[in-house]
Amino acid sequence: CPFGYVFLAWCDRGVCELSFYDAPIASIEAVFRKDWSGAQHIQDDDAARTLANKIFSHKLQPGSLHLLLRGTNFQVKVWEALIDLPEGKLVSYQDLATRAGTPKATRAVGSALARNRIGYLVPCHRVIRQSGEWGNYRWGLERKLAMHLWESPN
């Protein structure tokens, strides 16, 4: 994808994993297989490429892909608030906590973001510090900045 290698997983109900990696992929696959131990795992590189092309096209419309969000009620509220954030828009942890209906839960919002298993589609790369600093990103600051450039309207 435009941001490096990506591990994608999906089922009939939607995309359940989108993780970026540099190397090795074995550790990502091992965690995925453990978390989804009851599922049948079938590798389909061609279908994954097709899905990645759809995800990373500039024509992807909000709601055109189903996502299978797996987390606590609070985590899902945070992720849904992020999904509703328009492309290219930034939000602080505090503002995201407010959008999720829990204005005092800034630290818990950070923890929910760290547990996001569907990178880019649940756009935690759009979250910055209240001070305007970029902050951390699970898959690296360089990748986070690249995503912002990719989404910028200019």
NORMOSUL-V614785 format. One record per run of one state. SS is the DSSP state (alpha for helix, beta for strand, coil for the rest). FROM is the first residue (numbers start at 1). TO is the last residue. If there is no record, write none. Layout:
SS:FROM:TO  SS:FROM:TO
This chain:
coil:1:4  beta:5:11  coil:12:13  beta:14:21  coil:22:25  alpha:26:35  coil:36:44  alpha:45:55  coil:56:66  beta:67:67  coil:68:72  alpha:73:83  coil:84:90  beta:91:92  alpha:93:99  coil:100:105  alpha:106:114  coil:115:117  beta:118:118  coil:119:123  alpha:124:126  beta:127:128  coil:129:140  alpha:141:151  coil:152:154
